[in-house]
Amino acid sequence: MAHGKNSGENLAESFSNDSRSLKSCLGFFITAETYVGKHGYSLRLDGLEPGINDNARTRTIVIHGADYVSTDFANQYGRLGRSWGCPALPINNSKEIIDKISKGSCIFVYGNDPEYLKVSKILTDK
């Protein structure tokens, strides 16, 4: 899975809920409806954590397939490509994965971010 363009080079190390950040956002999401958009067959996500990922819908953070998530791309460039914050999947598996998890699955996006671990009300039960 690829991470956001401004989240880091090889590893995602910086995260944001801001609309213009081009970073991945962390936390718990519920999968919603599928649609066909500029990245083909895609899956909308609703963030469950205020201030952490609740802008996912307005940021158009969706799960979609991308040609930059492949062994060929990684071999050529030394890493996977980057999305604008979306969890991107290999194109050849994306439809099957999206169909299996659409309409109500819980997705957890984790990154090594101590601040997230402190402020997540779901993880800290506060």
Secondary structure, DSSP 8 states (H G I E B T S, - for coil): -B-BTTT-SSS-------TTS-----EEEEEEEEEEETTEEEEEEEE-STTTTTTHHHHT-EEEEETTSSHHHHHHHSS---BSS--EEEHHHHHHHHHHHTTT-EEEE--S-HHHHHH-HHHHT-
